Amino acid sequence: MKSTPDKIGRPRRYALAPLPGFGHRELIAFCRRVQESFTFPALAKVTDIDTPFEAGERTVNVRGVVAQLQWHWSYLSGQIGLLRLLWGSDY
């Protein structure tokens, strides 16, 4: 099914999943695979959360990465709450 935009260009496929065949169960399974194959093995090597390491072109540490994730999750939670309020649901 192709999306048809409304008068200002927004897609009208609100009731459909953004990726057909990739529902919440598949997303959760994917996240768990990433944890098991990447996150857990990488964190198992960490002895001090403040020890810097290279990640791409940046030097980071575990404490900074976790703080960034917490900020990101809080920000997304606020965005989801705003969307829910705009469509008429409670936060």
C-alpha positions as CSV (number, residue, x, y, z in Angstrom):
1,M,0.0,0.0,0.0
2,K,1.5,3.3,-1.1
3,S,1.2,6.3,1.2
4,T,-0.8,9.2,-0.1
5,P,0.0,12.6,1.4
6,D,-2.6,15.0,2.8
7,K,-2.9,18.6,1.8
8,I,0.4,19.7,3.5
9,G,2.4,16.6,2.5
10,R,2.0,14.4,5.6
11,P,1.6,10.7,4.9
12,R,-1.8,9.1,5.8
13,R,-0.6,5.7,6.8
14,Y,-0.9,6.3,10.5
15,A,-2.4,2.9,11.4
16,L,0.3,0.9,9.6
17,A,3.7,-0.2,11.0
18,P,6.6,1.9,9.5
19,L,8.3,-1.2,8.3
20,P,6.0,-4.0,7.2
21,G,6.8,-7.3,8.9
22,F,9.0,-5.6,11.5
23,G,6.7,-5.2,14.6
24,H,7.5,-4.7,18.2
25,R,8.5,-8.4,18.8
26,E,11.1,-8.3,16.0
27,L,12.4,-4.9,17.3
28,I,12.8,-6.3,20.8
29,A,14.5,-9.5,19.4
30,F,16.9,-7.3,17.4
31,C,17.8,-5.2,20.4
32,R,18.5,-8.3,22.4
33,R,20.7,-9.7,19.6
34,V,22.7,-6.4,19.7
35,Q,23.1,-6.7,23.5
36,E,24.3,-10.3,23.3
37,S,26.7,-9.9,20.4
38,F,28.0,-6.4,20.9
39,T,27.1,-4.6,24.1
40,F,27.7,-7.3,26.7
41,P,31.0,-8.5,25.2
42,A,32.2,-4.9,25.0
43,L,31.2,-4.0,28.5
44,A,32.7,-7.2,29.9
45,K,36.1,-5.8,29.1
46,V,35.6,-2.6,31.1
47,T,37.2,-2.4,34.5
48,D,36.7,1.4,35.1
49,I,33.7,3.3,33.7
50,D,35.8,6.4,33.4
51,T,38.6,4.9,31.3
52,P,38.6,6.5,27.9
53,F,38.4,4.5,24.7
54,E,38.1,5.2,21.0
55,A,34.6,5.0,19.4
56,G,34.8,5.9,15.8
57,E,36.6,9.2,15.7
58,R,35.7,10.1,19.3
59,T,37.3,9.4,22.6
60,V,34.6,8.5,25.1
61,N,34.1,6.6,28.4
62,V,31.3,4.3,29.6
63,R,29.9,6.9,32.1
64,G,29.5,9.5,29.2
65,V,27.9,7.0,26.9
66,V,25.3,5.9,29.6
67,A,24.6,9.6,30.4
68,Q,24.0,10.3,26.7
69,L,21.7,7.3,26.5
70,Q,19.7,8.5,29.5
71,W,19.3,11.9,28.0
72,H,18.3,10.5,24.7
73,W,15.7,8.1,26.2
74,S,14.2,11.0,28.3
75,Y,14.0,13.2,25.2
76,L,12.3,10.5,23.2
77,S,9.9,9.8,26.0
78,G,8.9,13.5,26.0
79,Q,8.4,13.5,22.3
80,I,6.2,10.4,22.5
81,G,4.2,12.0,25.3
82,L,3.7,15.1,23.3
83,L,2.5,13.1,20.3
84,R,0.1,11.2,22.5
85,L,-1.3,14.5,23.9
86,L,-1.7,15.9,20.5
87,W,-3.8,13.0,19.3
88,G,-5.9,13.1,22.4
89,S,-4.5,10.4,24.7
90,D,-3.1,10.8,28.2
91,Y,0.7,10.9,28.6
